[in-house]
Amino acid sequence: MPFPVLTFSLLVFTLFAWFFTLVDISRNEFSGSNKASWLLLTVFLPVVGIVLYLSLGRKHRVDKGGWGTSANIAGLITVPIVAATVLIYRFLLGQDLP
């Protein structure tokens, strides 16, 4: 029974990471046509696009300043991800996390 829960949790985490990556790419400016390249890579190859963008692509952003930094967005997204994972676990197994 734990395997479907783990698979579902990984799927939910991947969807949230994909959404965060797309939002981060669309909210920031890049030099040249890098923005379109990152969006296409992330849309058509989601897992590869997420890993490559978070490890390499964020270094190529043009800093605009302002309050919408990625750290603020990541902090706002982390809490709902953890809460959703706990609720899904409790719903599927009918028990609390160990």
Secondary structure, 3 states (H helix, E strand, C coil): CHHHHHHHHHHHHHHHHHHHHHHHHHHCEECCCHHHHHHHHHHHCHHHHHHHHHHCHHHHEECCCCCCCHHHHHHHHHHHHHHHHHHHHHHHHCCCCC
